[in-house]
Amino acid sequence: SQQGEEDPQALSIQEGENATMNCSYKTSINNLQWYRQNSGRGLVHLILIRSNEREKHSGRLRVTLDTSKKSSSLLITASRAADTASYFCATDAENTDKLIFGTGTRLQVFP
Amino acid sequence: GAVVSQHPSRVICKSGTSVKIECRSLDFQATTMFWYRQFPKKSLMLMATSNEGSKATYEQGVEKDKFLINHASLTLSTLTVTSAHPEDSSFYICSASGGARGNEQFFGPGTRLTVL
């Protein structure tokens, strides 16, 4: 399977704490994206990082990419109860428009 | 971001019947649409890629006669689950890309299919 792996599978934290999720993938990529999914809903695009970038910020989100290790991390700082959702990384297979999703991390933030 | 809709949002059907799910790009012309399937607490698995006016390309292990995909216009793709069985119960999500939006995929809200 080409599917990426994410860890942890589930993460529970208190409001105000930081949440870190990791993603590993298998093939060469052009870019890596992170998505959020509330239960039973569609995907919301959070951030895209290109293969020649190492770090990117967007508000409380910080994404890193290490192409030598084929891994990425998503850090959510100062978490809120509203951040409770599942988070997925997705990579594009080189020279295709397809997205390959990771297994996802279910984040629960307690108020 | 661009808006992609799906209809219906939920459908319950009897085993043996066929169900059609629509995916529409509301504010851009989508040359490519993707159909994904998601089991509870699992990730999205790509089922097929459809380009407007041509046959869909199915991923390995996806039965093309079971999951009929039509992409007849730049704003509409349909997925028909034929002769549905309980194991087809799942969350089906489409995405659209193309035109002025480039290669970025914009996702629909998903359709929950329950086959009794």
Interface residues (C-beta under 8 A of the other chain):
Chain A: Q3 Y35 G40 R41 G42 L43 V44 H45 L48 F88 D97 K98 L99 I100 F101 G102 T103 G104 R106
Chain B: G1 Q6 T32 F34 K41 K42 S43 L44 M45 L46 T49 F91 I93 S95 S97 N103 E104 Q105 F106 F107 G108 P109 G110 R112
